[in-house]
Amino acid sequence: MNAEKGLLIVFTGNGKGKTTAALGMAMRAAGHGMPVLVLQFIKGAWPYGELRSFDKVEEIELKPLGTGFTWTKESLDEDRRLAAEGWEEAVAEIRRGRYRIIVLDELNVVLSYGLLPLNDVIETLRDRNPGVHVVITGRNAPAELIEIADLVTEMKQVKHPYHDQGVKAQKGVEF
Amino acid sequence: MNAEKGLLIVFTGNGKGKTTAALGMAMRAAGHGMPVLVLQFIKGAWPYGELRSFDKVEEIELKPLGTGFTWTKESLDEDRRLAAEGWEEAVAEIRRGRYRIIVLDELNVVLSYGLLPLNDVIETLRDRNPGVHVVITGRNAPAELIEIADLVTEMKQVKHPYHDQGVKAQKGVEF
């Protein structure tokens, strides 16, 4: 196998730190001058303020996708349409290779709700441009994705203040 | 309890993403204009290039500490002295509260090697300035630390390319 092949990296699990780990990776790669694309599959997952600091890092492009998901049975078709639209944009970049790292934030959630045809997603990821590292975040990564991934970390919740102690979520530290 | 108290957050485990999660948190907090201090307890854990992108984010101050650890029995006293020096700097900031978030990167490793008196560290963290969130990373977080932490995530390695497939570590994605 080609040792310089871009990696497929998955951050999953019920603990905190999945998206933040992907963002930290983006910063590190940017430090090497590598262009990074972050596609955010679930709108509102990050408050706008939290993204402002990335504006200063020219190597990183952040793009919200799939606004308007409702996650209800009644609007399943509409949610599927939104997911397909976002995924189409991801596919183009995964094939093109002008970004060295592509983060697909919360894609696991979209997949676990069955909003995209899993086989197509797996195939696209497997046939990705060899120069591209793809980082996928979100709970409930499908087994098929873990199977083809190069590196998988499960963020396991050991302790959580909002559950255990009733502390309010706080601006700037709530991930 | 005071719901606005700063949190003590621990990222531990044998998987990838601990430091990157802390760096991603730093970026998010910076997006809210919060001042962040990152104290790096193990020199060389991050290649210099990876830190360059943080230069552009004025809210984040990165500081390497404890250069020169050798991790050998022969130089235990010297390593202890270096750890104590770095820790002294951390203590001052944890008490002062001019930073809203303080990341103590790889402190768990320093603690698990017994290079600092654990009781002192636990006491300082427990009595931290209430306005400060402290984020601690590294494998093998001591049980006493997990006990007093508000939020603990274990990064669990599910799959790793360098072990499983012999792929070389790659610039910009090796964490």
Interface residues (C-beta under 8 A of the other chain):
Chain A: M1 A3 E4 K5 L7 I9 V10 F11 G13 G15 K16 G17 K18 T19 T20 A21 A22 L23 G24 M25 M27 R28 A29 A30 G31 H32 M34 W46 G49 E50 L51 R52 S53 F54 K56 V57 E59 I60 R100 I101 H133 I146 A149 D150 L151 V152 T153 E154 M155 K156 Q157 V158 K159 H160 P161 Q165 G166 V167 K168 Q170 K171 G172 V173 F175
Chain B: M1 A3 E4 K5 L7 I9 V10 F11 G13 G15 K16 G17 K18 T19 T20 A21 A22 L23 G24 M25 M27 R28 A29 A30 G31 H32 M34 W46 G49 E50 L51 R52 S53 F54 K56 V57 E59 I60 R100 I101 H133 I146 A149 D150 L151 V152 T153 E154 M155 K156 Q157 V158 K159 H160 P161 Q165 G166 V167 K168 Q170 K171 G172 V173 F175
